[in-house]
């Protein structure tokens, strides 16, 4: 990844690996300028978003604000009103997030076939 520029890679990689291990995440070193591992990162990100959607949770919310849809029927009406006043509807967020992510990708990236067609 040191093709055209010198990067102090060892220290940055060590910090990244350390942060990933603290948060229980996978560390992937990518280079957008060289298009190195970008597709792998994208696939990993989409997989995690899909898993979060299957669980019915928004991974951006702290654990104490996440609501399990299967357990919400067991709450009393008074506890539901307290929880609903403090919790965001995660299913709505996931739908909006997917739509915005899709718009972002369409705006900033082209399919390889479209790029090749323009070059010819």
Wavefront OBJ file of the C-alpha trace (Angstrom):
o trace
v 0.000 0.000 0.000
v 3.034 2.287 -0.161
v 2.744 2.826 -3.902
v 2.971 6.596 -4.322
v 3.183 7.985 -0.847
v 4.892 7.209 2.400
v 2.535 6.335 5.224
v 3.457 5.850 8.846
v 1.576 2.587 8.680
v 2.830 0.643 11.680
v 1.583 3.060 14.337
v -1.757 3.667 12.624
v -2.340 -0.047 12.046
v -1.483 -0.839 15.662
v -3.969 1.764 16.911
v -6.636 0.473 14.537
v -6.084 -3.131 15.572
v -6.198 -2.126 19.232
v -9.477 -0.213 18.828
v -11.006 -3.083 16.869
v -10.080 -5.578 19.589
v -11.482 -3.318 22.325
v -14.830 -3.042 20.534
v -14.932 -6.655 19.374
v -14.780 -5.613 15.729
v -12.868 -6.943 12.755
v -9.903 -4.847 11.591
v -9.518 -4.395 7.848
v -6.865 -2.122 6.405
v -8.086 -0.533 3.183
v -6.823 1.962 0.647
v -9.461 3.830 -1.298
v -6.860 5.408 -3.585
v -5.505 1.981 -4.587
v -8.905 0.275 -4.351
v -7.309 -2.268 -2.008
v -9.763 -4.298 0.123
v -12.586 -1.792 -0.469
v -14.935 -4.450 -1.860
v -14.212 -6.745 1.109
v -14.985 -3.936 3.545
v -18.218 -3.160 1.694
v -19.352 -6.801 1.831
v -18.509 -6.975 5.544
v -20.419 -3.755 6.248
v -23.507 -4.904 4.349
v -23.386 -8.248 6.176
v -23.334 -6.519 9.558
v -26.196 -4.218 8.572
v -28.218 -7.227 7.420
v -27.535 -9.081 10.687
v -28.589 -6.021 12.690
v -31.782 -5.764 10.673
v -32.533 -9.464 11.245
v -32.173 -8.912 14.994
v -34.467 -5.884 14.730
v -31.968 -3.583 16.350
v -30.210 -0.402 15.396
v -26.501 -0.917 16.164
v -26.017 2.833 16.610
v -28.148 2.924 19.747
v -26.635 2.216 23.165
v -27.628 -1.168 24.609
v -29.934 0.361 27.218
v -32.004 2.093 24.498
v -32.378 -0.917 22.220
v -35.757 -2.609 22.240
v -36.236 -6.232 21.333
v -39.488 -6.399 19.327
v -40.218 -9.875 20.682
v -40.153 -8.619 24.266
v -42.150 -5.428 23.685
v -45.489 -7.305 23.948
v -44.648 -8.377 27.500
v -44.446 -4.805 28.800
v -47.259 -3.106 30.696
v -48.892 -0.057 29.147
v -47.237 2.322 31.629
v -43.784 0.888 30.985
v -44.435 1.008 27.221
v -45.182 4.729 27.383
v -41.973 5.372 29.332
v -39.898 3.327 26.924
v -41.550 4.748 23.806
v -40.810 8.297 24.937
v -37.075 7.501 25.167
v -36.535 5.054 22.298
v -36.337 5.618 18.580
v -38.247 3.257 16.288
v -35.337 1.132 15.078
v -37.167 -0.511 12.189
v -37.886 2.905 10.707
v -34.221 3.898 11.103
v -33.036 0.743 9.355
v -35.325 1.374 6.387
v -34.242 5.006 6.121
v -30.588 4.050 6.570
v -30.765 1.442 3.811
v -32.434 3.910 1.456
v -29.894 6.648 2.188
v -26.999 4.223 1.846
v -28.350 3.061 -1.499
v -28.698 6.672 -2.713
v -25.133 7.399 -1.599
v -23.754 4.424 -3.512
v -25.691 5.280 -6.678
v -24.553 8.903 -6.507
v -20.850 8.269 -5.899
v -20.157 4.945 -7.592
v -20.803 3.556 -11.028
v -20.991 -0.051 -12.047
v -17.900 -1.340 -13.794
v -19.882 -1.992 -16.993
v -21.049 1.641 -17.081
v -17.484 2.903 -16.678
v -16.226 0.570 -19.427
v -19.019 1.703 -21.766
v -17.976 5.329 -21.291
v -14.332 4.530 -22.040
v -15.143 2.919 -25.410
l 1 2 3 4 5 6 7 8 9 10 11 12 13 14 15 16 17 18 19 20 21 22 23 24 25 26 27 28 29 30 31 32 33 34 35 36 37 38 39 40 41 42 43 44 45 46 47 48 49 50 51 52 53 54 55 56 57 58 59 60 61 62 63 64 65 66 67 68 69 70 71 72 73 74 75 76 77 78 79 80 81 82 83 84 85 86 87 88 89 90 91 92 93 94 95 96 97 98 99 100 101 102 103 104 105 106 107 108 109 110 111 112 113 114 115 116 117 118 119 120
